[in-house]
Amino acid sequence: MQVRERFDRELGQLEANVVLLGGMVEGSIFDSLSALKNRDLEQSRSVIDRDDDIDEKEWEIEKGCIRLLRREAPLARDLRRIITIMELANELERMGDYAEGIAKISLMMGDDPPLKELIDIPRMGEIAVSMVKRSLESFLERDPERAFEIAQSLSPDDDRVDRLNHRVRSELFDLMKASPANVVRGTYLMWAAHNIERIADRATNIAERAIFQATGEQVNVGASEPGTAADES
């Protein structure tokens, strides 16, 4: 097998593993929120158990990237692809940790019902997962204009998640001020909402890294055109 052919095959497998990892993380996010809403403690435990699989997959990807870097010493575009794969795996693993955190919050709540009907928090989760899917799409396409277009589409959704998080916190604060008995459950739900807000932020990080892979430029998702320099968040 030619050296380049082997390199492309291994790099393609690493990218496929990133997509697989993304699917694992998306499933954990949805399941953790479903368990929280429905008070399904067994499902929460399942999410926690599956986080080990996410960690192992992230480590497998990282090891594969390091192996390629050591063996091939790639330059320019190939180097950016490998670095981006490593960064995306790390971002996704952290999202998995946030999903695990929501599952742990559910267990801490025990059999107690939520302080309020959960509408905004699951909606935040739906938006955040949609953002993750699109950010991974921008990574796979490797087209500068398309990557930037997808990245820009995330900005309004990130704002929506932030607004929903603010509304959840405001409503919970009101309930907590109304009765000290609401403080513990209210705090748990604020933690859950915060975790989703962080997932959305990391989805924008992935989109920014996808643009870096395609162009070599660092950008902010809210920038007006490709090539707008910015520090990475």
C-alpha positions in Angstrom: 0.0 0.0 0.0 1.3 3.4 -0.9 2.2 5.7 1.9 -0.3 8.4 0.9 -3.0 5.8 0.5 -2.4 4.5 3.9 -2.3 7.9 5.4 -5.6 8.9 3.8 -7.3 5.7 4.9 -6.2 6.1 8.5 -7.2 9.8 8.5 -10.6 8.9 7.1 -11.1 6.4 9.8 -10.3 9.0 12.5 -12.9 11.3 10.9 -15.4 8.5 10.9 -14.7 7.9 14.6 -15.3 11.6 15.3 -18.7 11.2 13.7 -19.4 8.1 15.7 -18.3 9.9 18.9 -20.7 12.7 18.0 -23.6 10.3 17.7 -22.7 8.8 21.1 -22.7 12.2 22.7 -26.0 13.3 21.1 -27.6 10.1 22.4 -26.3 10.8 25.9 -27.6 14.4 25.8 -31.1 13.4 24.7 -31.3 10.5 27.2 -30.1 12.6 30.1 -32.7 15.2 29.4 -35.4 12.6 28.9 -34.5 10.9 32.2 -34.5 14.3 34.0 -38.0 15.2 32.6 -39.6 11.8 33.2 -37.8 11.1 36.5 -36.3 7.9 35.0 -33.4 7.2 37.4 -32.5 4.0 35.6 -32.0 5.9 32.4 -29.9 8.4 34.3 -27.6 5.6 35.5 -27.3 4.3 32.0 -26.1 7.7 30.7 -23.5 7.7 33.5 -22.3 4.2 32.7 -22.0 5.1 29.0 -19.8 8.0 29.6 -16.9 5.6 30.0 -17.5 4.5 26.4 -17.3 8.1 25.3 -14.1 8.6 27.2 -12.6 5.5 25.6 -13.6 6.6 22.1 -12.1 10.1 22.6 -8.8 8.5 23.8 -8.8 6.1 20.8 -9.1 9.1 18.5 -6.4 11.0 20.3 -4.0 8.1 20.2 -4.6 7.6 16.4 -3.9 11.3 15.8 -0.7 11.2 17.8 0.4 8.1 15.9 -0.1 9.8 12.6 1.8 12.9 13.7 4.7 10.9 14.9 4.9 8.7 11.8 4.1 11.0 9.0 5.1 14.5 10.3 2.4 16.1 8.2 2.5 19.7 7.1 -0.1 22.4 6.2 -3.6 21.1 5.4 -3.0 17.5 6.6 -1.6 18.9 9.9 -4.7 21.1 10.3 -7.0 18.1 9.7 -5.3 16.0 12.4 -5.2 18.8 14.9 -8.8 19.6 14.2 -9.8 15.9 14.8 -8.1 15.9 18.2 -9.7 19.2 19.2 -13.2 18.0 18.1 -12.8 14.7 20.0 -12.0 16.7 23.1 -14.9 19.1 22.6 -17.3 16.1 22.2 -15.9 14.3 25.2 -16.6 17.4 27.3 -20.2 17.5 26.0 -20.5 13.9 27.1 -19.4 15.1 30.6 -22.1 17.7 30.6 -24.7 15.0 29.7 -23.3 12.8 32.5 -23.6 15.8 34.8 -27.3 16.2 34.0 -27.8 12.5 34.7 -26.1 12.9 38.0 -28.3 15.9 38.8 -31.3 13.7 38.1 -30.1 11.1 40.6 -29.5 13.8 43.2 -33.1 14.8 42.8 -34.1 11.3 43.5 -37.8 10.6 43.3 -38.8 14.2 43.8 -40.7 15.8 40.9 -39.1 18.8 39.1 -39.8 22.1 40.6 -41.6 23.1 37.5 -42.7 21.5 34.3 -39.7 21.0 32.1 -40.3 22.7 28.8 -37.5 25.2 28.2 -34.7 22.9 29.4 -35.6 20.1 26.9 -36.0 22.7 24.2 -32.5 24.0 25.0 -31.3 20.5 24.5 -32.9 20.1 21.1 -31.3 23.3 19.9 -27.9 22.4 21.3 -28.0 18.9 19.6 -29.0 20.5 16.3 -26.0 22.8 16.6 -23.7 19.8 17.3 -25.0 18.0 14.2 -24.4 21.1 12.0 -21.0 21.9 13.4 -19.9 18.3 12.6 -21.3 18.7 9.1 -19.1 21.7 8.6 -16.1 19.7 9.7 -16.8 16.9 7.3 -17.4 19.1 4.3 -14.0 20.9 4.5 -15.3 23.5 2.1 -14.4 27.0 3.4 -17.5 28.8 2.2 -19.9 26.0 3.4 -18.1 25.7 6.7 -18.4 29.4 7.3 -22.1 29.4 6.2 -22.9 26.6 8.7 -20.9 28.3 11.5 -22.8 31.5 10.9 -26.1 29.6 11.2 -25.2 28.6 14.7 -25.0 32.1 16.1 -28.8 32.7 16.3 -29.3 29.3 17.9 -26.6 30.0 20.4 -28.4 33.2 21.3 -31.7 31.3 21.6 -30.1 28.8 24.1 -28.7 31.8 26.1 -32.1 33.4 26.2 -33.8 30.2 27.3 -31.2 29.7 30.0 -31.8 33.2 31.2 -35.5 32.6 31.4 -35.1 29.3 33.2 -32.9 30.9 35.8 -35.2 33.9 36.2 -38.3 31.6 36.7 -36.4 29.4 39.1 -35.1 32.3 41.1 -38.6 33.5 41.6 -39.8 30.1 42.8 -36.8 29.8 45.1 -37.5 33.3 46.6 -41.1 32.3 47.1 -40.2 29.3 49.3 -36.9 28.1 50.8 -38.2 24.5 50.2 -37.7 25.1 46.5 -34.0 26.1 46.7 -32.4 22.7 46.3 -34.5 21.5 43.4 -34.3 24.9 41.8 -30.5 24.9 42.0 -30.4 21.4 40.4 -32.4 22.6 37.4 -30.2 25.7 37.0 -27.2 23.4 36.9 -28.8 21.3 34.2 -29.7 24.3 32.1 -26.1 25.6 32.5 -24.7 22.3 31.2 -26.8 22.6 28.1 -25.7 26.2 27.6 -22.1 24.9 27.7 -22.9 22.2 25.1 -24.1 24.9 22.7 -21.0 26.9 23.3 -18.8 23.9 22.5 -20.8 23.3 19.3 -19.7 26.8 18.1 -16.2 25.9 19.1 -16.4 22.9 16.7 -17.7 25.1 13.9 -14.8 27.5 14.4 -12.3 24.7 14.3 -13.9 23.4 11.2 -13.2 26.7 9.5 -9.6 26.6 10.8 -9.3 23.2 9.2 -10.5 24.5 5.9 -8.8 27.8 5.8 -6.0 28.0 8.4 -7.8 31.0 9.9 -9.2 31.4 13.3 -12.6 33.1 13.4 -15.5 33.9 15.6 -18.8 32.3 14.6 -20.4 35.8 14.6 -17.7 37.3 12.3 -19.0 38.8 9.0 -16.7 36.9 6.6 -14.1 34.2 6.5 -10.6 35.2 7.6 -11.7 37.5 10.4 -9.0 36.8 13.0 -9.9 36.1 16.5 -8.5 34.3 19.6 -10.0 30.9 20.1 -12.4 30.5 22.9 
